Amino acid sequence: MYVSCGLAWEPAEREAVERLRGVLSPQRVRPIVDLVMPLTDLYGDHWSVSGQGVPDADSPDSAVELLGRNAVLALKPLLWCGREGVGCLAIATLAGNPFPDASQGFFSGFADVVATATGCKVRLVAPFRELTKSQLVRAAAVDVLKASMSCLLPIGQQAGWLHCGACNKCRERQRGFRQAGVADPTDYAATDPW
């Protein structure tokens, strides 16, 4: 599923979803369900919408918090799963996510609230919640990693989107590859400053 919220990186992220579909076994990937949950009215001119003042590589993780992000990413998908009879929804939160909506209490409690409101019981799980970025890098196939996108301000090119190489999430990605001891297959617009 892909949930569009009107955030600056979504065109690049949506393109990455299609690249990922291309490297995964077609028998294991169903058509993408696109859902829309606009946040521009709530976030206003926040950097996540405007692309201006994006937290740089030296910013603390607290600078990238988006109020209720996992709640937004889970709400409509939980409703869709309930309507379609799908009993479990997974979200890809990693270990080290310091925000309240990345806790086990949030995942189970939020799913319970939706079940109470709808009568549809759908489990909300975070199967990577115990993995660090470097552990995920070591576990994933190189073609999957190359196809993925984790940048706050992707740079559009004629051939597709590049990671900016200068934002908080690009630094986290670069650090994950270094700590994993795995060559980083990512194309960055800015050269690695380390």
Secondary structure as GFF3:
##gff-version 3
##sequence-region A 1 194
A	DSSP	beta_strand	2	4	.	.	.	ID=ss1
A	DSSP	alpha_helix	10	23	.	.	.	ID=ss2
A	DSSP	three_ten_helix	26	28	.	.	.	ID=ss3
A	DSSP	beta_strand	34	36	.	.	.	ID=ss4
A	DSSP	alpha_helix	40	43	.	.	.	ID=ss5
A	DSSP	alpha_helix	47	50	.	.	.	ID=ss6
A	DSSP	three_ten_helix	61	64	.	.	.	ID=ss7
A	DSSP	alpha_helix	69	84	.	.	.	ID=ss8
A	DSSP	beta_strand	88	90	.	.	.	ID=ss9
A	DSSP	three_ten_helix	100	102	.	.	.	ID=ss10
A	DSSP	alpha_helix	104	118	.	.	.	ID=ss11
A	DSSP	beta_strand	123	125	.	.	.	ID=ss12
A	DSSP	alpha_helix	133	139	.	.	.	ID=ss13
A	DSSP	alpha_helix	142	147	.	.	.	ID=ss14
A	DSSP	beta_strand	155	157	.	.	.	ID=ss15
A	DSSP	beta_strand	160	162	.	.	.	ID=ss16
A	DSSP	alpha_helix	168	180	.	.	.	ID=ss17
###
